[in-house]
Amino acid sequence: MTIYSENYENTAQQIIDHVGMSIVIGVPLGIGKPIGLLNALYKISENDPSIKLTIVTALTLARPVFSNDLEKRFAGPIVDRVLQDYEDPLYEKTRKLQKLPDNIRVIEFFFTPGNYLKNNYAQQNYVCSSYSNVIHDLEPYGINVLAQQVARATTDSSSYSLSCNTDLFHGVIRQLKQSETNGKKIAIIGEVNLKLPFMLGKDAIVTSEDFTHIVDTGYYKTLFSIPNEELSIQDHLIGFYASCLVKDDSCIQIGIGKLSNAVSSALIMRHRENKQYQDLLKKFAVHEKFGKILRSTGESGNFDKGLYASTEMLSDGYLHLYNEGVLKKQVYDHAGLQRLLNLQKINEIVTPELIDSLIENKIINLKLTMDDVAFLLDFGIFRPEIHYSSGSLILSSGESIAADLSNPSTKKKILDNCLGDKLKTGTIIHAAFFLGSAEFYKKLHNMPSSELQHIAMTSISRTNTVSWSQELSQLQRQHARFINSAMMITLGGAIISDTLENLQEVSGVGGQFDFVNMAHQLEGARSIIVCRSVRKHKNKLKSNIVWDFPSQTIPRYLRDIVVTEYGIADCRSKTDSEVIKSILSITDSRFQNDLLAKAKKCGKLPENYQIPVCFRNNTPEYVEFHMCSLVKKGLLKAYPFGTDLTDEEQTLQSALIFIKNHNKYSFIILLCRALLFFTNDNQYNPYLIRMNLQHPKNIKEHIYRKLIKYSLYKQMKYRLL
């Protein structure tokens, strides 16, 4: 029987009493964590060293630890404003300080990007696993407690939604049930958060009987939100190139982060402002430079039929694509029905001809069976009030019609009295979990069920693999485009997305390998890796296109399409020399010659090979010259999907990044220039007020004031407004 509680501490103690003094608790990644229960277990374990608590999870979300006073002045008020009463996991603060008690261990398989570099504890307790293998890889840890936040139904007290994480729940439960049959004590806890959207989908909806404990304290605290990052002109151009590789009436997955927002923004521009989109194609001579892959793989028209999304993570960009009419294609979980839709032999309007197509393709029988009628009801082909009994169809009036389509007269009666209006149970988005801005959560919460039913929360095994159904995967994901971002790309086509050269883990493999691998398994599918060609670190420019790298997320034998702000490289099924030439063509020209020389030295390119002239002007100036008109027209925005930052904060952020990008020596030069910078321009006052530096109280604040004013002066004219 399910035990109900209104107190976290009581539930935590009940779990310890039932399971024992050694607890291995599995909790979902992201916002699905049961923070109230976790914090109660942490406190009890902290005070009782005889308890051994192991937390197995990923993507822990908590308020940032500020590295300096300037950062705190800027980000502190934003964090307080956005996160409000969000409750941090207690284990995170001590883990950040590397001071976890000896009896408490935290194991993660995906990090918040960049949060744990040089954190020895986190690095040593990281599990390298792709998302599709997580359940299998966590089995040896012996999880005996599973817990996650759930949403409670308002109309049915026994109904709950797993909301944003169905995969861990259903996957680990199978392991736990097996352990229970072997005599092991287990616990399955649902922690209610009233702010968690009640998401739909057959994998998302559960009942109270699925839990050993439900703790419902009226918890109504803010969900952790991810602010939208500022997009540069280069980011927008990357999104533009990726967007012209997407076909209408296809499937997309667009990854996470700022470049996914750039792709979403470009897809919307292509659909809503197609003339401007076509002009941009001409400006950058896209057809002349990359015509071969565009003809075979891409399109540049409106999305008349629309797109369907299958993604591990649902984020802001998808909802904007849905609201703008780009995401609107529905898929159905029936191979025969989906095949007829793909072949355009039927459409979503229920007609007598649809029934004939179903008969002709042997999807239903002329003499309808109980299974036939169940199928017709499930997909809205028959009205919901129709039911089957002993070879007859019973109408709402009680009238009975023989379930026989071979007889012309009974067929006419069936067509006149039983047909629905439109196919139902179609899905526009399949997703495994979600994470986004505060506005994103609000939209999900307020979305009417008629729309929300088109978003089905499901398992990673479905979104990231074809193993759940090879046939339906192919039918639903026709011309699939899996778009994900990378940190670096080797000239041979390998992808670096999660690890530094010294093996410090930046984030994790996540689902990137799964999607790249799936692109090679599905006919007509392509993997598209998007990456900025250069990065600036400590005031030094570095190329993100490199000759080689010791740790690779995607091996070069899975290479496919690579996109930078300078264009598209088609690497699939190409020779090494063809791949190298293609990637060199989209490399920043300041690094092309060195990489070209390396390729020749290693015998991968002929000694007489030269990069074509049309690719030797890959410079920021070239990009900005051709994009500036779109900026002036307001078609390229730094925050196309909105931001939690005020206008002053947006500008300040650029100035602070400018400061941060200086190394120790270049910072001294920057500081000297700032101290010598004198201006009485009042335009800087709002920014100084925001940083609480309008009236400096000491020498440090005077220096901060000078740094901010000079950095604002340097950045204002370059920022994409």
N, C-alpha and C positions, 0 to 999 in steps of 0.2 A: 504493500500500500504506500501511496505517496505521502510523505510527511510535509506538512505546510508549516511555515514559520514566518514571523514578522521581525526576526532579529538575526543579524549576521553572526554575532558571537555564539548564539545558541546553536545555529546551524553548523558552524565550524566545529564546535565541541561535539556535536552529534556525529559528525563525519569522523572525527578522531576516535570517538568511542566505538564506532562501528567498524571502521577500516583498520584501525590500529595506529601505532606511533610512527609508522613509516608511510608517508603519503607522497605519491607521485601524481600530481594533478595536471591534466592536459586542459589547456584553455585556448580559445581561438586567437587568431591574429587580429590586430587592429581593434576596432571598437566593440568586438564581441566579448571582450574580457569581463568576467564578473568581478568588478573591482571591489565592491563591498565585501564579498566573501573572501577574496584573495587577501584583502587587508586584515580581515579578522583572523584568518589562518596565519598570516605573517606575524601578527602581534602575539598570538598564543605561542607560536614556535620560537619567536625571539625571546620570550620569557621562560621557555622550557626547553633546554638544550637536548633533552632526551627524545624530543620529537624530531624526526628527519623529514623536512619538507623539500620536495623537488618540484619546481614549476617548469613545465614544458610548454613553450608557446612561440610566438613570432610577432614582430612588429609592435613592440611595446610603445605606447604613446603616452608621453608625459610632457609637462612644461619643460622648456629648455633650461639648461644651466648656462648662464651668461659668462662669456670668457673675459669681458672687461666692462668698465663702467659706461663707456660710450654705447656699447651694444645693449646694456641694461636700460639705459635712458631711452633708447629708441624702441626696443622690442618689448620691454616690460609692460608699458601701457597697452600695447596691441594684444599681447598675450592675455592680460587681465580682461580686456574688452571682448575678445573673441571666445576664450575658454570659460569665462565667467566662473561657475561653480564646479567645473569639471574636476573630478577627484583623481589625483595621481595614484598609481600603484605604489605602495610603500616600498616594495623591493627595489624600485627603480632608482630611488635616491641613493641608497646604500650601494647598489651595483655601480652607479656612476662614480662613486667615490672608492669603489673596489673594497668595500668594507662589509660585505654580506656576512652575517653570522656563519660559523662553521657548519651548522646544522641545516642551513638553507642554501639551496642551489637553484640557479636559473639557467635553463638551456633554451636557446633560440635557434630557429632555422631561417630567419630573415630579419635583418636589422633595419631600423629607421636609417635611411642612407646617410653615411658619414658620422653617425652618432657615437660609434665605439672604436674609432681609430685610436690606436695607442692605449686602449683599455684592455689590459692583459687578461683580466677575468672574463670579459665578454668574448674576446677573441678565442680563448681557450675552451669556452663552453658553447661554441657555435657548431651547429650540425649543417654540413653542406649537403643540401638535398633540393631537387626540383620539386615544385608543388605537387606534381602528380605522384611522386614517390613518398611524400611525407608520412602518410598513414603507415606505410610499410616500414619506413626507416625509424619511426618512433616506437614500433612494437617492442624492440628489445629493452626499452626503458621501463617496461612494466607498469604502465599507467593503471592506477586503480581508482582514480577519481576523475570524472569528467564534469566540467562546469562551464556555463556560458550565460551571457545575458540573453534574455528573450523578451518578446513583446507579448502582452496579454490582450486577447480579444475583448472587445467591449460588449459583445452580444452573447458570448458563450464562455462561461467561467472555466471550462475545462480545455479550451482551445488556446494554443500559443503559437507564435511564429519564431523560428530560429533567426529570422530576419536576415542578417548579413553573413552568417557562417553556417552552412548546412553540412559541409564536407567533414569537418573534424567530428561533429556529433555522430553522424551516421557511420563513418568509418571506424571510429574508436569504439563505438557501442558494440560493434560486432566482436571486437577483441575482448571487451569487458564481459560480454555475455558468455564467451567461451571460457574466460577466466572464472566466472561465477560457477559454471558447470563443473569446474575442477576444484571447487571449494574455496575459491578466493573471494574475500569480501570486497565489494565495489560500491561506489556511490555515483549517482548521476544527478547533477544539480542544475536547475534553471533559476537564474536570478532575474527578476522582473525589473526592467527599466521602462518607465512610462514614456520616455522620450524616444525610444527606439521605434522606428517605423514598422508597422505590421505588414511585412512583405509576404507575397503570395508565391505559389508554386508547390507542386506536390511534395517536394523534398523539404520545403520550408515549414509547412504546417504540421505541428505535432500536438499531442494531447498530454494532459497531466500524468497519464499512466506511463508515459515514456520516461518519467523522472522518478528517482527515489526521494528527492527533496525539491521543493519549490520554496524559495525565499522571496517574499513580496513585502517590502517595507514601505511601499509607496515611493520608491526611489524615482526621483524626477530631476536628474542632473544632466547638465550639458554634455552632448557627445563631442568627442575630440574632433575638431575640424582642421582641415589642411588649407591654408590660404593659397589662392591662385598665385603662381609666380609670374613675374613680369616677362613679357615676350619681347625679344629684340627683332630687328628687321631680319637678321639671319635666321632666327627661329621661325618666323613667318614664312620665309622662303623655303626652308626645309619642309614645313607643312604643305606648302604649295606643290613642291615636286612630288611628295608622297601622295597627295590627293589626286593627281592626274594618273596614278596607277590603279585607282579604284574604279571598278566597273559598276554601272547601274545594275540593280537586281542581283546583288551579291552579298557576301557576308564580310563583316569587318571585326577586327579587334585592334584597339589603338593604344594599348599599354597605359602607362601612368606617367605623370610629371608634365613639365612645361611643354615638351615637344608633342605630347599627345594632344594638349590643348591647341597647339599650333596646327596640327593635322585637322582637328575638329573645326577650327575656325576657317581653314582653307576649304574644307568640304562644304561648309555653309556658304562661303563666298562663291564657290563654283555653282551652287544651286540657286542662290538668290541674286548674285551679281555676275551672271555668266559673261556678259560683254566685257566687263573689267577683267574677268578671269582669262578670257581669250586674248585680251590685249597683253596681259602679263606673259602668256605663252609666247607671243610674238616678240616682246621686248627681250626676253632671254633666249630667243632662238631655240626653244625647247624641241620643236619638231626637227629642226636641222641637226641639233646635237644628239638628241636621244630618240629620234623617230622610230628606230627599229623596235625598241622595247615598248614604246607607247602604242605602236600598231598591234603588237602581239599581246600586250598585257593591260594597257590602260584605256581610258576614255576621258573626255573633258566636258561632256554635256551635263544637262540637268539630271537630277535623280527622279525620273518620272515614275519608275516602279519602286524606287527606294531601296534602302539597305536593311539588312538584318544583322544584329550584333550577337556574337558569342564571345564572352570575355570572362576572365577570372575576376577582374575588379570593375565594378560599376562606379563611374565617377562623373563629375560635373559635365564633361564634354558630351557624354552620351545623352543626357537629358536635353542639352541644347540642340543636339542633332535631331532628337525626337520632336522638340517643340518647333523646329524650323522645317519639319517635313522631309528631312533627309532619311532618318530612321523611320520606316513605316512598313517595310516588308514583313509579313507574318509567315512563320513556318509552323508546320503541324507534325505531331509525333505519330505519323502513320506513313510508312514508306510508299504504299500505293497511292494514297491521296497526294502526298508531296510530289511524287513523280509526275502525276497528271498536271499539277499546278506548274511544275517546272517546264513541262512540254507545252504549256498553254492550251491543253485540251479542255480544261475547265478553268473557272475563276472562282472567286470567293462568294459570288452570288449563287444561291441555291435555285436551280431550275430543273425542269424535267430532263433537259439534255445532260445535266450532271448525273442524274440517276442512270441514264443510258450509258454514260461513260464508265460508271462504276460497274455496271453489269458487263459491259464489253470487255473490261480489263480484269474481270473475275475478282473484283474487290468485294462485291456482294453477290448473292445468289438470286436467281429469278424467284425461287420460293424462299422468302426471307427466313433465316434462322434467328434464334435468340441472340447469337453473337452479331449477326448482321444488324439487327435492330439496335443493339447496344452501341455499335460503331456509329450508326446514323444519328443516334441521340447524342453521343459524346461530342460529335463535331458539328452539331446544330443543323444537320441536314433534315432531321425530323424535329418537329416541335417537342418541347420538353414534356408536355402532358401525355404524349403517346406512350403506351406500353404494350408489351408483347405477352400473349397468353395462349398457349396451346395452338400455335399456328395461326393466330389472328392478331390483328392490331386493334387495340381498344382505344377509342377516342375519348376526349374529356366528357362528352355527352353520354358515354356508355355504349355507344354504337360500336359494333364489331365489324371489321373488314378482314377478309381472308388475306393473309400476308403473302400474296401470290402476284408477282409482277409479270408472269407469263400470260396471264389472262387479261385481255385488253380492257374489259369492263372494271375488274378489280384494280388494275393498274391506274385507270383514270380516277377511281375513287381515292386511291392512296395519294396520287399526285395532287388532287384537289383538296384533300383534308389533312395531310400529314406533313407536307414540306415546310421547313423553316424558311427564313428570309436570307440568312447569310451564315457562312461557316463561322464557328466559334472555337474557342480554346486555341486560337492562334497566338504565337509568341513573337514579339519583336526583339526582345533582349533576353538572352540567357546569361546569368551572372552568378558567380559563386560567393562574392562578398562585396561590400561597398565601403568607400571612404571618400570624403569630399568636404566641401565648404559647409558652413552653417546654413546657407541658402539652399544648398543641395538637399540636406536633411529635411528642411522645412518643406521643400517641394514634394519629396517622397511622402512625408506625413500627410500633406494636404491633398495628394493626388486621389481623385475619385477611384473607386474600385473598378469601374468600367475601363479606366486607363491602366491602373496598377496591375490588372490581370494580364496585361501584355508583357510585364516584366516578371520572368520566372527565376526565382532564386534556386539554384541547383548545386550539384557537386562539382568539384574540381575535375573529377574523373570524366565528367561530361564536357565541361568547357575546354579542358586542356588536352583531351585525348580523343581518339576515335574508337577506343576499346568498348565503350558503352554500346555502340552500334555502328559498325563500319558502313552499313547501307544508309542509315539516316544521316550520319556525319557527312557523307558525300552529297546526299540530296539537299540537305539544309545549307551546307556551307559551299555552295557552288561559287566558283571564282573567288574563293576566300582570300582576303588580304590581312595578314597578321603583321601589324606595325608596332615595333618596339624600339626602344632607344638603347644606345650603348655609350660607354665612356670612351672607348678607343676601338680602332679597327686595324688589323694588320694588312699589309699590302697583299697578302695571300688570301684575304677574305675571312680570317678568323675574327671572332667578336669578343671584346673584353667589356664586361658589364658589371662585374661585382667585386673584383679583387684588385688590389694594388700589386706592384711588382714584388714587394716584400711579403706577399701573401696576407697582408692585413685585409680583413673582410670589410668592404664598404657597405654592402647591403645584403645580397643573397642572389642565388640563381633564380629564385621565384619561378615564374612560369615561362620565362623566355625560351629556355631549351625546349619545353613542351610545344610551344607554338611554332618554333622554327622546324622542329622535327615533324610536326603535323602538316606543315606546308609542303613537305616532301612526300607525305603519305597520301594527300588528297589530290585527285586529278584537278588541274586548273588552278590550284592554290599557290600563293607566293608569300614568302616571308620578306618583309621590308624592314631593314634596320636603319633607323635615323640617328644621325650623329653630327654634332658641330665639328667642323674640320679642325678648329683650333681651340685652345683654352688659354686663359691667362692665370698664372699662379705666381704669387709673390712678385708681381710686376714683370714676369718673364713669359713671353709667348711660347707655347709649345704646340706641336702638331698632335692631333688625335688620330692621325693616320701614321702608323709606325711600321717598321719592318717586321718586328717580332715582339712577343711578350710572353713571359714565362707561365702566366696563368690565364687560360682562355675559357670563357663561358660557353662559346659555341665554336666547335672545331671547324677548320676550313673545309672539311668534306661536306659540311652542311651549308656552305656559303650560298647566298641567294642574291637578293637585291640590297644595295647599300645606297643611302641618300644622305648627302650633305647639302649645305647651302649653295654648293656649286653644281649640283646636278645628281644624276642617277647612274649607278654602276650595276650592270646586269652580270652577275658572277656565276649563275647556275649553269652547270654542264659546260663550262668554259675551260680551256687550258690555263695553266698557271700564267703564261705570258699574256693571254687575253685578259685575265682577271687583273693582273698588275697594271696593264695599260688602262683598263677601265677605271680602276680606283685612283690611279695617278691623275686621271682627267677630272676628278672631283676633289682633288687635294688642293689646299691653299698653295698658291704659286710660290710663296716664300719658302716652302719646304719641298717643292717638287724636285728640284735638281739633286738634292742630297739623297732622296729616296730613289730617284732614277739611277744615280750612280751606284747605289747599293745593289739594286736589282741587276744591273749590268755586271757588277763585280762578282755576284753570286751565280752568274750564268743564266739568269732567268729572263733576260731581255737581250736582243742583239746589240752589239756595240754601236751600230749606226742608227738605233731607234731614237726618234725625237718626239716629244709630246706635241700633238697637233696644235697649231697656232691658236685655234679657237678656244683652247683650254689653258692658255698661258696667262690669261688675265683674271685668274681666280683671286680677286682681292676684295677686301671690304669696301673700298671706294667704288668698285664696279657694281657691287650689289646695291649700295646705298644710292648711287646715281639713278639706277633703274627703279628703285622702290619708293623714292621720295614722293612721287606724284600720288601714289596710293595713300601714303601717310597724310598728305595734305587734304585728300578727299575724305579722310576719316575711315577708310576701308581697312586699315591696319592699325590696331589699337594695342597698347602695351598690355591691357587687361581686357581681352575681348569678351570674357565671361564675368566681368566684374571683379571687385576686390574688396577686402575688408580694410584696406588702407585708405586714409584720407589723401587728398591731393598733395599735402605737404609731406606726408609719410612716404608716398611713392617717390618723390624727388629725393628725400633724405636717404632712402634706401640705396639709391644709385650712388650717392656721395659716400656712404659708409662702405659700400662694396669697393669703391675706388680706393679708399684708405686701406681696407683689409688686404687688397691684392698686392700691396707693397711688401717686399722683404725687409729685413732689418736694415740693410744699407740704403736701399732706395727710400725707405721711410724717413731716414735722417734728412735726405735731400728734400723730400716732400715737406717735412716739418720746417725746415729752413725757409722754403718758399712760402709756406703758410704764414710764418711769423713775419715775413717781409711784405705780406699782402695787406694793403691798406685800402679800405673803401668804406664810404658812409652810405652805401646804397641800401635803402630801406627794404628792398625786395627780400633780403635775407632775414628780416625780423621774424616773420611767422615760423621759420624753421628753427631759429634760435629759441623762440618761446616754447616750441614743441619739445625741444631738447632740454628745457629748463636752463638755458645758458644766456638768457637775455641780460642777466645781472650777475656776472662771475663773482664768486665769493673768495676764490683763492687762485694761486698761480696755475694749478692744474686745470681749472675751469676756463681760465683765460686762454690756455693752450688749446683746449677742446674747441673753444669758440673760434679761434683762428683756423684750426684744422677744418671745421665744418664749413666756414665761409669760403675758404679757398677751394675745398673739394666741391662745393655747390657751384662755384664759378666754373670749375673745369668740366663738370658733368652736365650742366643744364642744356648746353647747346648740342649735346650728343644723344640725349635721351629720346626714345621714341614716345611721343606724347599722344 
